[in-house]
Amino acid sequence: QVEAYVAPPPASVKAVTNWLSQNNLSAVAASPAGDMLRVTLPVHAANALLSANYTEYKQTFSSDVLVRTLSYTIPDDVEPHLRFIYPTGQCV
């Protein structure tokens, strides 16, 4: 029942998958309800797709390197269908 409740509307799925396919990308469901998608792409492609500037950040307390951006842009017709894009500025 929860999966049906959080599942995105078909129009949202279509808007996002069309946007990705127009950019030669595809997504796989990252959750059983399909409300989260996983897209794998190189940093230069993410920068182009999102008008972003992904950069490597080294954590001072460990040797971990995170790839993050401080801002990004998505098309106006796709924006209502997305709640967030990760990773962006979150350093979790």
VEXZALUM-722424 format. One record per residue (C-alpha): residue number from 1; x, y, z. Coordinates in steps of 0.02 Angstrom, whole numbers, plus 50000, padded with zeros to 5 digits. Layout:
N
pos,px,py,pz
NUM,X,Y,Z $
...
This chain:
92
pos,px,py,pz
1,50000,50000,50000 $
2,50142,50120,50040 $
3,50220,50091,49869 $
4,50058,50138,49783 $
5,50045,50294,49891 $
6,50220,50359,49851 $
7,50225,50304,49669 $
8,50245,50453,49552 $
9,50106,50498,49431 $
10,50130,50427,49255 $
11,50149,50604,49186 $
12,50297,50635,49302 $
13,50381,50473,49252 $
14,50357,50518,49069 $
15,50423,50696,49089 $
16,50581,50640,49178 $
17,50617,50489,49068 $
18,50588,50592,48911 $
19,50709,50726,48972 $
20,50839,50594,49010 $
21,50817,50504,48844 $
22,50831,50670,48750 $
23,51003,50680,48830 $
24,51048,50499,48788 $
25,51025,50443,48968 $
26,50915,50315,49050 $
27,50864,50281,49228 $
28,50830,50128,49333 $
29,50711,50125,49479 $
30,50805,50143,49643 $
31,50653,50105,49749 $
32,50511,49979,49736 $
33,50382,50116,49706 $
34,50484,50198,49569 $
35,50484,50363,49662 $
36,50675,50368,49657 $
37,50778,50343,49501 $
38,50963,50309,49478 $
39,51055,50383,49331 $
40,51239,50345,49306 $
41,51339,50470,49205 $
42,51512,50548,49202 $
43,51540,50713,49291 $
44,51559,50810,49128 $
45,51389,50746,49070 $
46,51307,50792,49237 $
47,51382,50966,49222 $
48,51311,50987,49047 $
49,51141,50913,49088 $
50,51116,51016,49246 $
51,51214,51173,49201 $
52,51317,51132,49355 $
53,51497,51135,49409 $
54,51526,50972,49502 $
55,51690,50979,49598 $
56,51787,50858,49707 $
57,51787,50899,49893 $
58,51905,50807,50011 $
59,51838,50782,50185 $
60,51959,50847,50316 $
61,51924,50709,50442 $
62,51943,50565,50320 $
63,52017,50524,50152 $
64,51845,50523,50069 $
65,51822,50626,49913 $
66,51647,50688,49874 $
67,51588,50754,49707 $
68,51463,50894,49736 $
69,51396,51054,49659 $
70,51329,51209,49741 $
71,51194,51240,49611 $
72,51108,51160,49463 $
73,50968,51197,49341 $
74,50835,51085,49268 $
75,50714,51130,49128 $
76,50554,51219,49180 $
77,50444,51081,49108 $
78,50535,50947,49209 $
79,50556,51043,49373 $
80,50379,51010,49440 $
81,50411,50824,49424 $
82,50570,50817,49529 $
83,50586,50840,49716 $
84,50776,50831,49725 $
85,50933,50780,49634 $
86,51068,50693,49734 $
87,51211,50718,49751 $
88,51214,50906,49738 $
89,51266,51007,49889 $
90,51229,50880,50025 $
91,51384,50810,50110 $
92,51313,50662,50204 $
